[in-house]
Amino acid sequence: MTTRLIFVGGFLGAGKTTLLLRAARLLAEQGYRVGVVMNDQSSNLVDTALAGEQALPRVEVAGGCFCCRFPDLLASIRELQATAAPEIILAEPVGSCTDLAATVLRPLQIYHPDQYQLAPLTILLDPLREPARFPTVVDYLYQKQLAEANVIALNKCDLLEPMAERANIERLQARYPHADVLSLSAKSSAGLESWLARCLTGTSQIDQTLELDYGLYAEAEACLGWLNATGTLATAQQFAPTDWLAATLGALEQRFAEQGAAVAHVKLHMHTPNGALKASLTQAGQPISWDMRTGDRQANRARFILNARVNTDPHTLETIVRQTLTEGNARPALRAELTFLECFSPLPPQPTYRLMPA
């Protein structure tokens, strides 16, 4: 049995995880067996925890992007096939990754032609993102992601006026004429079925060559501090999980703004005895986004996962996170303790394969 692979790339904070989890739920309702592959430069992902809350078969490729961990990607796909026999696998590359056609899709097509059907490569775009907040070299990476798309999906259309939505689509279609441009909302599911129809019936077009300077690509990734952490909260009194998440994200946003550090994304997932919550910040000045709030009743203990991708050096990022959590401990009897923390800037990409069109 061939398995259809749907890869959805795009810059950090575009809403890829929300889209894939909504899509997976819709496909399951339609009778498909579905699996999900998450990807990160490190372990302990909010996204994997969120998929687990929805009881989706999922695996995680950690320690590098799909292109640099191609054997791990194959092993993860085969693990899903062995344990869940999915007809469709949704895969989310690292949000700072590009050149997917040459390093992931072509190797799959050339070396495993009878095992996988490749859906059109979708690049998800947040129209509210302001790339100018980042160094120019990060915008270079941002534009290269769009340049190799078969489908450019303009996300968060529910937050745009119709005129602004049309203007964005026309601008993108003019700049990237080789791609199909559509709009959707991962949050509300508007346009989701139309996008999925393309993914289920179309095939990946990977005959174009992406002109990419790997030196600039590496420089762009190195601009970002990358932090993954886990921890616990405990108190003799009851506390409101929603309030703690909102206050923590708000304090982080303020500190990053004081440092002039642009936020790519900050995600917080919390598990309490009552359920789970997940909130995220994708740009300073934007409202906090809530993807899950099933555990918002008061509790006296919790576990949390924090993922932050910010335009600053790792030392500054780690210092800000530790200071913010320590200040939170000033509340009566509430104590946050870190059980894991890793903070770094990504190393230069070294793909397993980089195959050009014949």
HUMO-V674308 format. One record per pair of residues at least 24 apart in sequence whose C-alpha atoms are under 8 Angstrom apart, sorted by sequence separation. I is the first residue (numbers start at 1). J is the second residue. D is the distance in Angstrom with one decimal. If there is no record, write none. Layout:
i = <I I>
j = <J J>
d = <D D>
This chain:
i = <37 40 41 271 39 40 274 318 39 123 157 158 273 317 39 57 66 122 123 125 127 152 154 156 157 158 257 272 65 66 121 122 123 124 125 126 127 150 151 152 153 154 155 156 157 273 315 65 121 122 123 124 125 126 127 147 150 151 152 153 154 155 156 241 272 273 314 17 21 120 121 122 123 124 125 126 146 149 150 151 152 153 154 155 156 158 272 314 120 122 124 151 153 155 156 249 253 271 272 313 314 65 158 249 270 271 313 67 246 270 271 70 245 270 242 269 270 67 241 268 269 67 268 269 66 267 268 37 249 267 268 37 266 267 127 266 267 246 265 266 98 265 266 264 265 266 35 96 99 264 265 98 99 263 264 98 101 263 264 97 100 262 263 35 99 261 262 34 261 262 33 35 242 261 33 34 37 39 33 34 35 36 37 38 39 40 41 32 33 34 35 36 37 38 39 40 150 241 242 32 33 34 35 36 37 38 39 150 241 32 34 240 241 240 241 240 241 239 240 148 238 239 238 239 148 238 147 237 236 256 235 255 24 144 234 235 233 234 144 233 234 252 232 233 252 20 232 233 20 232 233 20 231 232 252 230 231 251 230 231 17 141 230 16 140 141 229 230 248 140 228 229 248 120 228 229 119 120 137 141 227 228 119 137 140 227 228 248 119 226 227 6 8 12 13 119 120 137 138 226 227 3 4 5 6 7 8 9 12 119 120 121 137 138 225 226 3 4 5 6 7 8 9 11 12 119 120 121 225 226 2 3 4 5 6 7 8 9 10 11 118 119 120 138 224 225 3 5 7 9 10 11 117 118 224 225 10 224 225 227 9 135 223 224 225 226 9 223 224 225 223 227 226 227 225 237 236 237 235 236 234 235 106 234 235 105 233 234 233 234 233 102 187 232 233 101 231 232 231 232 231 232 16 230 231 15 229 230 231 14 229 230 5 14 15 99 229 230 2 3 4 5 6 7 9 14 228 229 2 3 4 5 6 7 8 9 10 11 13 99 228 229 1 2 3 4 5 6 7 8 9 10 11 227 228 2 4 6 7 8 9 10 227 228 8 226 227 226 227 225 226 225 226 225 226 224 225 223 224 222 221 222 96 221 222 221 222 221 134 133 218 219 218 11 217 218 10 217 11 10 214 9 10 15 14 209 209 208 207 206 129 22 19 19 22 18 19 18 23 15 23 134 45 44 43 44 42 44 6 4 50 49 46 46 46 53 50 107 103 107 103 104 106 103 13 102 103 12 13 102 103 12 102 102 46 45 46 44 45 46 45 13 14 13 12 18 68 70 68 69 70 67 68 69 67 68 67 67 12 42 41>
j = <61 64 65 295 64 65 299 343 65 149 183 184 299 343 66 84 93 149 150 152 154 179 181 183 184 185 284 299 93 94 149 150 151 152 153 154 155 178 179 180 181 182 183 184 185 301 343 94 150 151 152 153 154 155 156 176 179 180 181 182 183 184 185 270 301 302 343 47 51 150 151 152 153 154 155 156 176 179 180 181 182 183 184 185 186 188 302 344 151 153 155 182 184 186 187 280 284 302 303 344 345 97 190 281 302 303 345 100 279 303 304 104 279 304 277 304 305 103 277 304 305 104 305 306 104 305 306 76 288 306 307 77 306 307 168 307 308 288 307 308 141 308 309 308 309 310 80 141 144 309 310 144 145 309 310 145 148 310 311 145 148 310 311 84 148 310 311 84 311 312 84 86 293 312 85 86 89 91 86 87 88 89 90 91 92 93 94 86 87 88 89 90 91 92 93 94 204 295 296 87 88 89 90 91 92 93 94 205 296 88 90 296 297 297 298 298 299 298 299 208 298 299 299 300 210 300 210 300 300 320 300 320 90 210 300 301 300 301 212 301 302 320 301 302 321 90 302 303 91 303 304 92 303 304 324 303 304 324 304 305 92 216 305 92 216 217 305 306 324 217 305 306 325 198 306 307 198 199 216 220 306 307 199 217 220 307 308 328 200 307 308 88 90 94 95 201 202 219 220 308 309 86 87 88 89 90 91 92 95 202 203 204 220 221 308 309 87 88 89 90 91 92 93 95 96 203 204 205 309 310 87 88 89 90 91 92 93 94 95 96 203 204 205 223 309 310 89 91 93 95 96 97 203 204 310 311 97 311 312 314 97 223 311 312 313 314 98 312 313 314 313 317 317 318 317 333 333 334 333 334 333 334 206 334 335 206 334 335 335 336 336 206 291 336 337 206 336 337 337 338 338 339 124 338 339 124 338 339 340 124 339 340 116 125 126 210 340 341 114 115 116 117 118 119 121 126 340 341 115 116 117 118 119 120 121 122 123 124 126 212 341 342 115 116 117 118 119 120 121 122 123 124 125 341 342 117 119 121 122 123 124 125 342 343 124 342 343 343 344 343 344 344 345 345 346 345 346 345 346 345 345 346 221 346 347 347 348 348 262 262 347 348 348 142 348 349 142 349 145 145 349 145 146 155 155 356 357 357 357 357 283 186 185 186 189 186 187 187 192 186 196 311 228 228 228 229 228 230 199 200 269 269 267 268 269 276 278 353 351 355 352 353 355 353 264 353 354 264 265 354 355 265 355 356 305 305 306 305 306 307 307 281 282 282 282 291 349 351 350 351 352 350 351 352 351 352 352 353 309 342 346>
d = <7.2 6.0 6.2 7.3 7.6 6.1 7.5 6.4 6.3 5.6 6.2 7.9 7.1 7.7 7.0 6.7 6.2 5.8 7.8 7.1 6.7 6.5 7.4 8.0 5.6 6.0 7.2 6.8 6.4 7.6 5.6 6.0 6.3 6.0 6.1 6.4 6.9 7.1 5.2 6.1 6.0 6.1 6.0 6.5 5.4 7.6 7.7 5.6 5.1 4.6 5.0 4.9 5.0 5.5 7.3 6.6 4.7 4.7 4.8 5.1 4.4 5.1 4.6 7.9 6.4 7.2 5.6 6.4 6.8 5.5 6.2 5.8 6.2 6.2 5.7 6.7 7.7 6.1 6.3 5.9 6.5 5.4 6.1 5.2 6.8 7.4 4.5 5.0 6.6 6.8 6.5 7.6 6.7 6.6 7.3 7.7 6.1 5.6 6.6 7.8 6.4 6.7 7.9 7.1 6.6 5.2 7.3 7.0 7.8 5.6 6.3 7.1 7.1 4.3 7.7 5.5 6.5 5.2 8.0 6.9 5.2 5.7 5.7 6.6 6.9 8.0 4.7 7.3 7.9 5.8 6.6 7.5 7.4 5.1 7.5 5.7 6.4 7.5 7.9 4.2 7.3 5.9 6.2 7.9 5.3 7.9 6.6 7.5 7.8 5.4 6.8 6.8 7.3 6.6 5.4 5.2 7.3 4.6 7.2 7.6 8.0 5.9 6.4 7.4 7.3 6.4 5.2 8.0 5.1 7.8 7.6 5.7 7.9 5.6 7.1 4.8 7.2 8.0 4.5 6.1 6.5 5.5 6.3 6.2 6.2 7.5 7.3 7.6 5.3 5.0 4.7 4.8 4.6 5.4 5.4 5.4 7.0 7.6 5.7 6.5 6.5 5.7 6.3 5.8 6.4 7.0 5.5 6.5 5.7 7.3 7.6 6.7 7.2 6.5 6.5 4.6 7.2 5.2 6.7 7.7 5.7 5.6 5.1 6.2 6.3 4.7 7.3 6.0 6.4 7.8 5.2 6.9 7.5 7.7 5.8 6.4 7.8 4.4 7.4 5.3 6.7 7.2 7.4 5.0 7.0 6.5 5.7 6.2 8.0 4.4 7.7 7.8 5.8 6.1 6.6 7.5 5.3 6.6 5.6 6.6 7.2 8.0 4.4 6.9 7.8 6.1 5.8 6.1 6.9 7.8 7.5 5.1 7.5 7.6 5.8 6.5 8.0 6.0 6.5 6.5 7.7 4.6 5.1 7.7 7.7 5.7 6.6 7.5 6.7 7.8 5.1 7.5 7.7 7.8 7.7 7.6 6.1 7.0 4.7 6.0 6.5 7.0 6.3 6.0 6.2 6.1 6.4 6.1 4.3 5.9 5.0 5.9 5.2 7.4 7.8 4.9 5.1 4.8 5.0 4.9 4.8 5.4 5.7 4.6 6.5 4.7 3.8 7.8 5.7 6.9 7.5 5.7 6.3 6.1 6.1 6.0 7.0 7.5 5.6 5.9 5.7 5.0 6.5 7.5 6.2 5.3 7.1 7.2 7.4 6.6 7.6 7.9 7.4 5.5 5.4 6.0 7.9 4.5 5.4 7.7 7.7 7.9 5.7 5.8 5.2 6.8 7.9 6.6 6.9 4.7 7.4 7.4 8.0 7.2 6.4 6.9 6.1 7.8 5.1 7.5 7.9 4.5 7.0 5.8 6.4 7.5 6.9 5.5 5.6 6.8 4.6 7.9 8.0 5.7 6.6 5.8 6.8 5.3 5.4 6.5 4.1 7.3 6.7 5.9 4.8 7.4 7.1 5.6 6.7 6.1 7.5 5.1 6.6 5.5 7.4 6.8 5.2 6.6 6.7 6.5 5.7 6.1 6.5 7.3 7.7 4.8 7.9 4.2 4.7 4.9 4.5 5.1 5.2 7.8 6.4 6.2 4.8 7.5 7.5 7.6 5.8 6.4 7.1 5.1 6.0 5.9 6.0 7.3 5.8 4.8 4.7 4.9 7.2 7.2 5.5 6.5 6.7 7.2 6.5 5.7 6.2 6.2 5.7 6.6 6.8 8.0 4.3 5.4 6.7 7.0 5.3 5.8 5.7 5.0 7.3 5.9 7.9 7.2 7.6 5.2 7.3 5.6 6.3 6.0 6.9 7.8 7.7 7.6 6.3 6.1 7.2 7.7 4.6 6.4 7.9 6.3 7.8 8.0 7.6 6.3 7.8 7.6 7.6 7.3 7.2 6.7 6.9 7.0 5.5 7.6 7.1 6.8 8.0 4.6 7.2 5.8 7.4 6.8 7.2 7.0 7.5 7.0 7.2 6.4 7.2 7.0 7.0 7.2 6.7 7.7 7.6 7.6 6.7 6.8 5.8 7.6 7.6 6.9 6.3 7.0 7.2 7.6 6.4 5.2 6.1 7.4 4.6 5.6 5.1 5.0 6.5 6.1 4.9 6.0 6.0 7.2 6.9 7.1 8.0 6.6 6.9 8.0 7.9 5.1 7.9 7.4 6.6 7.8 5.5 7.4 6.2 7.7 4.1 7.0 4.8 5.4 6.2 7.3 7.8 7.8 7.0>
